[in-house]
Each structure stands twice: as C-alpha cells, then as structure tokens.
Amino acid sequence: MSDQEELIDRFSRSLDPVDREPFRRVAEEALAQLPPATVGPGTVYRAVELAWRGFFRPPDGPARSELWVTQVRLRQRASLAG
C-alpha cells in the first residue's frame, strides 16, 4: 500500500461506512489532479483532508469537542510537515 493509499485509508476510518468508498474516489481524483511538480507530503495531505471535509459529519455531544481538538492538532502537524 502506498503512502497516499494509507493516508486515504486513515481518513476514511472516521467516516460513516456508506461514505468511505465515495470519499476514496473523490480523494483519489483530487490526488490525480495535482501537478506532478507539486506532489509532496504536505500537498497530498491537504488534498485528502479537503476531500474528507466534504464527507465528515462530527458526532453530537461531548465527543465533538474532543474530536475538534484532535483535528486541530492534525492540521498543525500537517502544516509543519508541508
């Protein structure tokens, strides 16, 4: 499994099962549209995250705030890596 496939798989785990395959198709299409000269860990992450945002529905209740903190931390790590 390539790094890109692993990243898509990791993001898809947080989605409802019915949304996983459509998300995967959108994410793969987004990656295919990246200009080859710009492909790197940061651009790949941002493209997959942007596709993921279109499918993710946060849970209600206290877990939602914990999830938000986790997402902020992931974005911070991505911005440092890219």
TIRO-2110 file (N, C-alpha, C; in Angstrom, 1 decimal):
// TIRO-2110
0.9, -1.2, 0.0, N, 1, A
0.0, 0.0, 0.0, CA, 1, A
0.9, 1.2, 0.0, C, 1, A
0.6, 2.2, -0.9, N, 2, A
1.4, 3.4, -1.0, CA, 2, A
1.1, 4.3, 0.2, C, 2, A
1.9, 5.3, 0.4, N, 3, A
1.7, 6.3, 1.4, CA, 3, A
0.3, 7.1, 1.2, C, 3, A
0.0, 7.3, -0.1, N, 4, A
-1.2, 8.0, -0.4, CA, 4, A
-2.4, 7.2, -0.1, C, 4, A
-2.3, 5.9, -0.4, N, 5, A
-3.4, 5.0, -0.1, CA, 5, A
-3.6, 4.8, 1.5, C, 5, A
-2.5, 4.8, 2.2, N, 6, A
-2.6, 4.7, 3.6, CA, 6, A
-3.2, 5.9, 4.2, C, 6, A
-2.9, 7.1, 3.7, N, 7, A
-3.5, 8.3, 4.2, CA, 7, A
-5.0, 8.3, 3.9, C, 7, A
-5.4, 8.0, 2.7, N, 8, A
-6.8, 7.9, 2.4, CA, 8, A
-7.5, 6.9, 3.3, C, 8, A
-6.9, 5.8, 3.5, N, 9, A
-7.5, 4.8, 4.4, CA, 9, A
-7.6, 5.3, 5.9, C, 9, A
-6.6, 6.0, 6.3, N, 10, A
-6.7, 6.6, 7.7, CA, 10, A
-7.8, 7.6, 7.8, C, 10, A
-8.0, 8.5, 6.8, N, 11, A
-9.0, 9.4, 6.9, CA, 11, A
-10.4, 8.8, 6.8, C, 11, A
-10.5, 7.7, 6.0, N, 12, A
-11.8, 7.1, 5.7, CA, 12, A
-12.3, 6.4, 7.0, C, 12, A
-11.5, 6.0, 7.9, N, 13, A
-11.9, 5.3, 9.1, CA, 13, A
-12.8, 6.2, 10.0, C, 13, A
-12.7, 7.5, 9.9, N, 14, A
-13.5, 8.4, 10.7, CA, 14, A
-14.9, 8.7, 10.0, C, 14, A
-15.1, 8.1, 8.9, N, 15, A
-16.4, 8.4, 8.1, CA, 15, A
-17.4, 7.3, 8.4, C, 15, A
-18.6, 7.6, 8.1, N, 16, A
-19.7, 6.6, 8.1, CA, 16, A
-19.3, 5.5, 7.1, C, 16, A
-19.6, 4.3, 7.3, N, 17, A
-19.3, 3.2, 6.3, CA, 17, A
-19.8, 3.5, 4.9, C, 17, A
-21.0, 4.1, 4.8, N, 18, A
-21.5, 4.4, 3.4, CA, 18, A
-20.8, 5.5, 2.7, C, 18, A
-20.1, 6.3, 3.4, N, 19, A
-19.3, 7.4, 2.8, CA, 19, A
-17.9, 7.1, 2.5, C, 19, A
-17.4, 5.9, 2.9, N, 20, A
-16.0, 5.6, 2.7, CA, 20, A
-15.6, 5.5, 1.3, C, 20, A
-16.3, 4.7, 0.5, N, 21, A
-16.0, 4.5, -0.9, CA, 21, A
-16.1, 5.8, -1.7, C, 21, A
-17.2, 6.5, -1.6, N, 22, A
-17.3, 7.8, -2.3, CA, 22, A
-16.1, 8.8, -2.0, C, 22, A
-15.8, 8.8, -0.7, N, 23, A
-14.7, 9.6, -0.2, CA, 23, A
-13.4, 9.2, -0.9, C, 23, A
-13.2, 7.9, -0.9, N, 24, A
-12.0, 7.3, -1.6, CA, 24, A
-11.9, 7.8, -3.0, C, 24, A
-13.0, 7.7, -3.7, N, 25, A
-12.9, 8.1, -5.2, CA, 25, A
-12.6, 9.6, -5.3, C, 25, A
-13.2, 10.4, -4.5, N, 26, A
-13.0, 11.9, -4.6, CA, 26, A
-11.6, 12.2, -4.2, C, 26, A
-11.0, 11.5, -3.2, N, 27, A
-9.7, 11.8, -2.7, CA, 27, A
-8.7, 11.4, -3.8, C, 27, A
-8.9, 10.2, -4.4, N, 28, A
-8.0, 9.7, -5.5, CA, 28, A
-8.1, 10.6, -6.7, C, 28, A
-9.2, 11.1, -7.0, N, 29, A
-9.4, 12.1, -8.1, CA, 29, A
-8.6, 13.4, -7.8, C, 29, A
-8.7, 13.9, -6.6, N, 30, A
-8.0, 15.1, -6.2, CA, 30, A
-6.5, 14.9, -6.3, C, 30, A
-6.0, 13.8, -5.9, N, 31, A
-4.6, 13.5, -6.0, CA, 31, A
-4.1, 13.4, -7.4, C, 31, A
-5.0, 12.8, -8.3, N, 32, A
-4.6, 12.7, -9.7, CA, 32, A
-4.5, 14.0, -10.4, C, 32, A
-5.2, 15.0, -9.8, N, 33, A
-5.2, 16.4, -10.5, CA, 33, A
-4.1, 17.2, -10.0, C, 33, A
-3.3, 16.8, -9.0, N, 34, A
-2.2, 17.6, -8.5, CA, 34, A
-1.1, 17.6, -9.6, C, 34, A
-0.5, 18.8, -9.9, N, 35, A
0.6, 18.8, -10.8, CA, 35, A
1.8, 18.0, -10.2, C, 35, A
2.4, 17.2, -11.0, N, 36, A
3.5, 16.3, -10.5, CA, 36, A
4.6, 17.1, -9.8, C, 36, A
4.9, 18.3, -10.2, N, 37, A
6.0, 19.0, -9.6, CA, 37, A
5.6, 19.5, -8.2, C, 37, A
4.3, 19.5, -7.8, N, 38, A
3.9, 20.0, -6.5, CA, 38, A
3.6, 18.8, -5.5, C, 38, A
3.7, 17.6, -6.0, N, 39, A
3.3, 16.5, -5.1, CA, 39, A
4.4, 16.2, -4.1, C, 39, A
3.9, 16.4, -2.8, N, 40, A
4.8, 16.1, -1.7, CA, 40, A
3.9, 15.8, -0.5, C, 40, A
4.4, 15.4, 0.6, N, 41, A
3.6, 15.0, 1.8, CA, 41, A
2.6, 16.1, 2.2, C, 41, A
2.9, 17.3, 2.1, N, 42, A
2.0, 18.4, 2.6, CA, 42, A
0.9, 18.6, 1.6, C, 42, A
1.2, 18.6, 0.3, N, 43, A
0.1, 18.8, -0.7, CA, 43, A
-0.8, 17.6, -0.8, C, 43, A
-0.3, 16.4, -0.6, N, 44, A
-1.1, 15.2, -0.6, CA, 44, A
-2.0, 15.3, 0.6, C, 44, A
-1.5, 15.6, 1.8, N, 45, A
-2.3, 15.6, 3.0, CA, 45, A
-3.4, 16.7, 2.8, C, 45, A
-3.1, 17.8, 2.3, N, 46, A
-4.1, 18.9, 2.2, CA, 46, A
-5.2, 18.5, 1.2, C, 46, A
-4.8, 17.9, 0.1, N, 47, A
-5.8, 17.4, -0.9, CA, 47, A
-6.8, 16.4, -0.3, C, 47, A
-6.2, 15.4, 0.4, N, 48, A
-7.0, 14.4, 1.0, CA, 48, A
-7.9, 15.0, 2.1, C, 48, A
-7.4, 15.9, 3.0, N, 49, A
-8.1, 16.5, 4.0, CA, 49, A
-9.3, 17.3, 3.5, C, 49, A
-9.1, 18.0, 2.4, N, 50, A
-10.1, 18.8, 1.8, CA, 50, A
-11.2, 17.9, 1.3, C, 50, A
-10.9, 16.8, 0.7, N, 51, A
-11.9, 15.8, 0.2, CA, 51, A
-12.7, 15.3, 1.4, C, 51, A
-11.9, 14.9, 2.5, N, 52, A
-12.5, 14.4, 3.7, CA, 52, A
-13.5, 15.3, 4.3, C, 52, A
-13.3, 16.6, 4.3, N, 53, A
-14.2, 17.6, 4.9, CA, 53, A
-15.6, 17.5, 4.3, C, 53, A
-15.6, 17.2, 3.0, N, 54, A
-16.9, 17.1, 2.3, CA, 54, A
-17.8, 15.9, 2.7, C, 54, A
-17.2, 14.9, 3.4, N, 55, A
-17.9, 13.8, 3.8, CA, 55, A
-18.0, 13.6, 5.4, C, 55, A
-17.2, 14.3, 6.1, N, 56, A
-17.2, 14.1, 7.6, CA, 56, A
-18.3, 14.8, 8.2, C, 56, A
-19.0, 14.1, 9.1, N, 57, A
-20.1, 14.6, 9.9, CA, 57, A
-19.7, 14.4, 11.4, C, 57, A
-19.4, 15.4, 12.1, N, 58, A
-18.9, 15.2, 13.5, CA, 58, A
-20.1, 14.7, 14.4, C, 58, A
-19.7, 13.9, 15.4, N, 59, A
-20.7, 13.4, 16.3, CA, 59, A
-21.3, 14.5, 17.2, C, 59, A
-22.5, 14.3, 17.7, N, 60, A
-23.0, 15.3, 18.7, CA, 60, A
-22.5, 14.9, 20.1, C, 60, A
-22.6, 15.9, 20.9, N, 61, A
-22.3, 15.7, 22.3, CA, 61, A
-20.8, 16.0, 22.7, C, 61, A
-20.4, 15.6, 23.9, N, 62, A
-19.0, 16.0, 24.4, CA, 62, A
-17.9, 15.4, 23.5, C, 62, A
-18.1, 14.3, 22.8, N, 63, A
-17.1, 13.8, 22.0, CA, 63, A
-16.7, 14.7, 20.8, C, 63, A
-17.7, 15.6, 20.4, N, 64, A
-17.5, 16.5, 19.3, CA, 64, A
-16.3, 17.5, 19.7, C, 64, A
-16.3, 18.0, 20.9, N, 65, A
-15.2, 18.9, 21.3, CA, 65, A
-13.9, 18.2, 21.3, C, 65, A
-13.8, 17.0, 21.7, N, 66, A
-12.6, 16.2, 21.7, CA, 66, A
-12.1, 16.0, 20.3, C, 66, A
-13.1, 15.7, 19.4, N, 67, A
-12.7, 15.5, 18.0, CA, 67, A
-12.2, 16.7, 17.4, C, 67, A
-12.7, 17.9, 17.7, N, 68, A
-12.3, 19.1, 17.2, CA, 68, A
-10.8, 19.4, 17.6, C, 68, A
-10.5, 19.1, 18.9, N, 69, A
-9.1, 19.3, 19.3, CA, 69, A
-8.2, 18.4, 18.6, C, 69, A
-8.6, 17.1, 18.3, N, 70, A
-7.8, 16.2, 17.6, CA, 70, A
-7.5, 16.7, 16.2, C, 70, A
-8.6, 17.2, 15.5, N, 71, A
-8.5, 17.7, 14.2, CA, 71, A
-7.5, 18.9, 14.1, C, 71, A
-7.6, 19.8, 15.1, N, 72, A
-6.7, 21.0, 15.1, CA, 72, A
-5.3, 20.5, 15.2, C, 72, A
-5.0, 19.5, 16.1, N, 73, A
-3.7, 19.0, 16.2, CA, 73, A
-3.2, 18.4, 14.9, C, 73, A
-4.0, 17.6, 14.2, N, 74, A
-3.6, 17.0, 13.0, CA, 74, A
-3.3, 18.1, 11.9, C, 74, A
-4.1, 19.2, 11.9, N, 75, A
-3.8, 20.2, 10.9, CA, 75, A
-2.4, 20.9, 11.3, C, 75, A
-2.2, 21.1, 12.6, N, 76, A
-0.9, 21.7, 13.0, CA, 76, A
0.3, 20.9, 12.6, C, 76, A
0.1, 19.6, 12.7, N, 77, A
1.2, 18.7, 12.3, CA, 77, A
1.4, 18.7, 10.8, C, 77, A
0.3, 18.7, 10.1, N, 78, A
0.4, 18.8, 8.6, CA, 78, A
1.1, 20.1, 8.2, C, 78, A
0.7, 21.2, 8.8, N, 79, A
1.3, 22.4, 8.4, CA, 79, A
2.8, 22.5, 8.6, C, 79, A
3.2, 21.8, 9.7, N, 80, A
4.7, 21.7, 10.0, CA, 80, A
5.4, 20.8, 9.0, C, 80, A
4.7, 19.7, 8.6, N, 81, A
5.3, 18.8, 7.7, CA, 81, A
5.4, 19.3, 6.2, C, 81, A
4.4, 20.1, 5.8, N, 82, A
4.3, 20.5, 4.4, CA, 82, A
5.0, 21.8, 4.2, C, 82, A
END
